[in-house]
Amino acid sequence: MSYRLGIDVGGTNTDAVIVDENLKLVAKVKTPTTQDVSSGIFTAMGTVLKEAAIPPEEISYTMLGTTHCTNAIVERKRLCRVAVIRLAKPATQSIEPTTGWPPELKEAIGSRYYLVEGGHEFDGREISPLNEEEIRKIAQELKGKVDSIAIISVFSPINAEHEKRAGEIIKSELGEIPITYSHEIGSIGLLERENATILNAALINIARHTANSFVEALKKEGVTNAKVYICQNDGTLMAVDYAVRYPILTIACGPTNSIRGASFLSKVENGIVLDVGGTTSDVGVITNSFPRESSLAVEIGGVRTNFRMPDLVSIGLGGGTIIREDNGEILIGPDSVGYRLTEEALVFGGNTITATDIAVRLGLADIGDKEKAKCIDMEFARQAHEKIMLMVAESIDKMKVSKDPLPLILVGGGGIIINGTLEGVSEVHRPENFDVANALGAAIAQVSGEVDKIYSLSEMTREQAMDDARKLAKEEAIRAGANPDTVTIVQQEDVPLAYLPGNATRIRVKAAGSLSR
């Protein structure tokens, strides 16, 4: 028998599950997330292994969904010193790299940038030849001064030749320094793609440290035969080496794990998912069992980016949300006691009224000592709960693309605070083990690869372009750790670009497969 270990880190709790080879739940635990994140992961891992009572060497796969990278950007800590090389001159000189970034984030990565001759027009023609000599001089100047390099070229999603050549020159001068290429991270828009590329380059060290710490912790627990995967933000997995190269893909992987777990537990392939944690609630959409992707530019840590992100609405509502009254008005959050819920909530002997206390007072949940919640006025509790349900209904409405009611899957440990009818919802599923849907989503996930590329149909037929994109997506999935024999195309999109010459089209293809053995 072989088993999978799935761990997901949330703002309040770190959840861990073990499932068998038939994806049946064997054990689950929920432990408080710690300030350093890592010790909470190790505690959850050790506890669930004891709970499962199986030999650790029988764990064949381990999956980690982590907030390490998100926290590093938000806290501006443990980021790499990054050199930004934009291949664009004589174009784009009016707006410098990192323009509009929060000053403290620019300071954290060193804010060292260079503009070099190169780049391409929107139809793939050179703006100017790449200045290879200048790239060589920059590389010599950077020796020992930076941890990572971001290379961005104008319209590199159409022609990545200059980015690749610049990388070759830098590696010939500096050896194996981590380099992030913008054509591998984002889409057409230069500044948003550049921002995402720089953030990815800034996260390389924290991703490597997280991955190494996880592998070492597994060894200490005796889990020595397992392949290790990190969760991506599209509901799939990637091998450790791939995650270290593209750490930005881990951002927002928690909500997508919950969406995948919700679909798996409820057997619903299309609907709305409400994931209620201890601090926030995320509303997402399942489309064919995968999270719907956002079509908008997304801000991360105050920086506008255009790499793929799940389509989510997040609200400050969770089991630890603080409920208070101000001048006769009941206020719901947005602040929360977070992972201190078991110390500060009334039902656990604390002095703070939380959403969990409201649920216990109304008889919706049996947690802690319900006698300690009786000090809450019943009318106050009812009104607070009405406001909670209204917040949820408004968020669900924002995510729907039609007026037709959709099924709602309710997951997350904080789901106990939701009870009653919701407008626009056809039925509410609260599946068994809903409290660990996020860790289950990690444990049952597949490995994926994605391609987002511009093709000129003056040089090939549409079918030839689609075939090429499918081939590249499959190769990307295999590189991310998928078993080559199981890789299939799960999503594809073809969008003609009328504003580009040569009958151009943007093709996006995602391939997914089972874990490699």
N, C-alpha and C positions, 0 to 999 in steps of 0.2 A: 504493500500500500504506500502511495506517495501523497504528500500533503502540500498545501499552499498556506503561507503566512502572509496576511495582509494587514498593514498598519496605516492609519490615516491620522494626521495631526490637525486638530481644530484649535480655535482660539481658547476654548474652555477645556475640552477633553481630548485625550489621545486614545483612539480606539484600536483594538487589535482583534483579529479573528483568525482561526485556522479552519480551512475547509479541506475535505478529502478529494480524491481524484474525480469524483462524481459531482463536485462543487456543493456538497452537503455540509452544512455548518457543524463543526465538531466542538469548538469552544469560542467564547467571546469575552472580552473584558473592556472596561471603560475606566481609564485612570485620568486624574487631572493633568492637563498640560503644564509643564514647568516653564519657568522664565527662560531657561537656557535651551528649551525644546528637547535637546538630546536626552537628558536624564529621564524625561517623561516617556520618550520612545523606548529606552532600555527597560524601564519599569513595566510598561505595557507588554513588551516582548517576553520578558521573564515570567510575568504573571500568566499570560495566555498559554505559554508552553507548559507550565505546571498544571494549569486547568485542563489542558487537553490530555495530559498523561500519556504522551506518545514519545517514542525515542526521537530526539532532535535530529538524528541523521536521516530520518524519514521525511523531513521537510525538503521538498525538491525545488520549490520556488518561493522567493520572498519578494514582497512588493511594498514600497514605501511611498506614501503621499505626504509631502512635507511642506511646511510653511517657511522653511529656513531662508529661501531666496526672497520671498515676499517681505519677510521681517527685515532682512539685510537692507533692502531698498528703503523701506519705511523708516527704519531706525538710523539709516546712513552709516552703518557699521560693517566692518569686516569686508569692505568692497576692495576690488583690485584697483591699483593705479593704472589708468588706461590712457594710451596714446591713440588719438583719433586721426586717421589719415583719410581725407576726402579727395577723391580723384575727380576734379571738376574744372580747374582753371582753363580758360579765363571766365567760365560761367560761375554762378552761385556765390560770388565774393561778397555780396551785400548782406548775407545772413550767415553768421559764423556757426559752427557746430555748438551744441548745447545752449543755443539761444532760448530763453524762456524757462530754463531749468531752475528749480529752487537753488539758491546760492550754496546752501550747506551740502546739497547733493553733488554739485559741481566740485566743491572743495574736497569732498570725500574721495572722488575718483581722480583728482589731480588736475583736471581741466587743461590737458596738454593736447593741442590739435595742430594739424598741418593741412594746408590746401596745396595740392599738386596738380600740374597739368595732366589732363586725361579725361576720361568719361565719354559717354556716347549720347547721341541725340535720341529722340523717341522712336526713330526708325532704325536704330542700330548703327548709324554712321558715327565715326569718331568726332567728338568736339575738338579734340587735339590729341596728338600722340602722347602716350604715357611717358612722363619724364623719369626714366629708369635711374638716371644718375642721382637725381634728387631723392628718390626713394632709398637708394643705397646710403646717401649721406644721413638721411633721417634715421635709418636703422643704426648706423654707427653712433649717432648722437644719443639714441635711446638706451644704449647698452647699460644694463644695471639700474635704470631709472624707472622702468615701468614693469608691471606684472603681466599685462595683456594688451593686445592691439586690436582696434576696430578699423576695418577698411571698408569705405563706402564709395561707390562710384555712381555717377549720374546714370540713371536708366540701366543699372546692372541686371535687373530682372529680365531685360531684353537681351543685353549682351554683357556677360560677366568676365570677359576676357581680361580687362585691365585689373580687376580685383584679384583674379587668380595670379596674374603675372607679378603684381606688387607683393603678394604673399610669398611667392617663390623667392623673390629678391631678399625680402626681410628674413626668411628662414635661412637663406644662404649666408647671411651676415650674423644672425643672432641665434641660430640653432632652433630648437623646438619650443619657441615661445608660443603661448596660446594666441591664435588669431581668429577673430570672428569676421566672416564675410557677409555683407548686407544682403546679397542675393539669396543667401540661405535662410535669412531670418524674416524679412518683410516683403511687402509688395511695392507697387510703383512709386507712391509718394516719397520724395527724397527725405524730407526732414523727419517724418514719422518713422520711416525705415531706418534712418540714421540713429534716431533716439533708441529704437529697439535694439539695434546692433551694439550701441555703446553700453546699454544696460546688460546685455548678454555678456559682453566682454568683462564687465565689472563683477559679474557673479561667478566667474570660473572657479576662483579659489574656494569660495564658500560651498559650491557644489561638490568640488573634489573632497573637501574636508568632511562634508555631510556623508557622502558616499563611503569614504574610507572608514569613518566612525561607525556607520551602520554595519559594514562588513566585519569590522573588528568585534562589534557587540554580538553579532551572530556567532562568530567563532567562540567567544567566551561562553555562550549558551550551548555550544556543541553543535550548532547548525553549520556543518562544514561541507555538505553535499549540495547546497542549494544554489541555483542561479539567482542573481540579484537584479531586480528591476526597480526603476523609479517611475512614478506616475506622471503622465503628461496632462495638459489641460484640455484635451479633447476626449478624455475618458479612456485612453489607452496607455500602454506602457512603453518604456524605452530602457535598453541596457545601460549599465552604469557608465561605460565609456561615452556613449551617445549623450547621456544626461550631463556629463561634465562638459561636453562640447557645446550643448544647447540648453543651459540651465534655465533660460527664460521660459522655456516650454513647461516648467513646473508651476509657474504662477497661475493661481486659481484652479489647481488640480483637485483641491478638496471638494468644492461644489460639484465638479464633474464626476468625481468618484461617487458622490451621493446620488447623482442622476442615474449613473449606470447601475448602482446598487438598487435604486428604487425600481428601475425597469426590470432588473433580474428578479427581485423579490415579488413584485406584483404581476409579472408577465404582461405588463402594459407596454406597448411599443411606441405609442403616440399619446402624449398628454402633458400635463403640467406637474412639476415636482416642487414641493415646498420642503426645504431642508431647514429645520429649526434647530439651531445650536444653542449654546449657552449665552452667546453675546449677540449674534446676528442671525437673521434668516435670509436664505437665498432662494429666489424663485427662478427656476429654469424650465426649459422645454425639452421633452424627449421627442426626437424625430427618428423613427426606425431604430429605436433603442439607443441612439447616440445623442449627446447634447447638441442642441442647435447652436451654431456659431454666430457670433456677433458680426454684423456687417458694418459697424461703426468703428472709428478710431477710439482706442481705449486709453485712459490715463492710468499710469502706474507710478505711484509715489510722486505725483505732480508732474509727470512727463508724458506727453502725448505720443502714442505709438500706433503702428498699424499691423503688428503681427497677429496671428490668429488667437482669439480669446473666446471663451464661451459666452453666450448671450444670457446675461443674468441681471436680475434686479435684487440688490441687497438692501435690507432695512435693519435698523437698530432695534431688533426684537429677538429675544431669546429667553431661555429659562432663567437666566440671571439678570434680566433687564430690571432696572430699578423703577418702581412705581411710586409716584408721590402726588401730593395735591398742592396746588399753588393758586391762591386767591379763588378757591372754589372750583378750579379746573384740574381734572385728573391728567397727569402727564405720564406718558409711557416712554421711558428711556430718554435719549438713546444710550445713556451710560449703563454699564452693567457691572455686576460684581465678578463676572467672568469665572475663572477657575477657583475663586474664593467662595463660590456658591455654598459649599458644605460648611463654611464657617460663618458667613454673614446673613444668609436667609433666615427668616423667622423660624421656619420648621426645623432648622438645624441648630437653633439656639442663638442665632445672631439677632441684630437689631434693624435690619434693612428689609423693607417690603419688596419682594421680587415677584416676577410673573409666575414663578413656581409656587410661591405662597398663595397667590390669587387662585391658581388652579386647585390647590389643596383645599382652600377655604370653600370653593364652590363644589367640591366633591368630584372634580374631574381627574384627580390624581391622588395616589396614596404614597406619599414620600415623606420621610422624616417623621416628626411628631406633629400630627394634625391638630392636637390640642393647642399648640403654640401659635397656630394661625387664627384661632378663634377671636383674637383681639381685633382682627380686621372687620370693620363694619360690612355686613352682607351687601348692602346697597352699593357701597363703594366698590366692592369686589365685582358686582355685576356690571357696573358702569365701566370699570377698568377692562373687563373682559370684552365688552361690546366694542371698546376702542381698539383693542388688540385685533379682534376679528375684522374690523373695518380696515385697519392697516393692511392686513393680509389680502382682503378682497381687492383693495386698490392696486396692490402689487401684482396680483394675478391678472387683473384687467390690463395692466400695462404690457404684459407679455403675450397676450392673445392677439392673433392676427385676424380673427373673425368673431362675430357675436355668438357663434355656436358654442354651447357648453362643452367643456372637455373634462375627462377624468382627472382627478387630482390625487397624486401619491404623496402621502405625508410621511416624512422620515426625519431622523435626527433625534437625539435624546431630549431636546426641548419640545418635541411634538406634543407632549402632554398638555401644553397650554392652549392647544387648538381644539375646539369642540363646538359643533353647531353647523348650521347651513351657511354656505358661501355662494353668493350670486355668481353665475357664469360657470359653475362647476356641476357636471352631470352626476358624478359620484365621487366619494372620498375613499381611497384605499389606505388603510393603515396596516401594512403587511407585518407578519411575524418577523421579529428581529429588526424592526424599523429603526431601532436606536443605534444600530451599527451598520447602517446601509453604506456609509462612506468607506469603512474598512472592507466590507464585502465587495463594493465596487472596485476597490484596488485588487482584491484577491482573485476576482473572476475575469479581470480585464485581458484583452488581447494586446498585441504589439502592432503599432501602425507606422506608416510612413506617408508623407504628404508632399505633393508637388504643386506649386502655383507659378505658372510660367506663361509668358507671352510668345505666341507663335505667329509668323507671317505666312499667310496662306497663299502668297504669290510664289512661295518656294516649295510648297508641299500641299497635299489635299488635307481637308479637315480630318479625314479618317486617319491619315498618316500622323498628323499632329496628336490626335487622341491616343493612337497606339504608342507613340513615343512617350507621352505623359504617363500612360498606364505602366509602361516598362520602367520609367524612372521612379514612380511611386512604389512599385513592387520592390525595386532595388533598395529604396530608402527604408522600407519596412524590414527587409532582411538585415540591413545595416543596423537598424534599431534593435534587432534581436529576435525577429520572427522566424519561425520554421519555414524555409523556402517552399516546402511541399504544401503548405496550408494557406499561403497568401492569396487573397482575392481582393478585387476592387469593391469597396463598400460605398463610395460616393464619387460622383464626377460631375463637373459643371463646365459649361462652355459658354463664355460671354463674348460676343463680337464687340470689338472696340472701334466704333465708327470714327473716332477722332485720330486714329493712327493710320498711316498709309499702309499699302501692301496687304489690304484685307486682313488686318490683324485680329487675333482673338486671344482672350485670356482663358487658359484651361487650368482647372484645379481638380486634382484627383487624389483620393485617399485610398490606400491599400491597407488591409489588416490581416493578421494571421495569428495562429496559436503560438504559444511560447516554444522556443527551440529547446530541444532536449540535450 
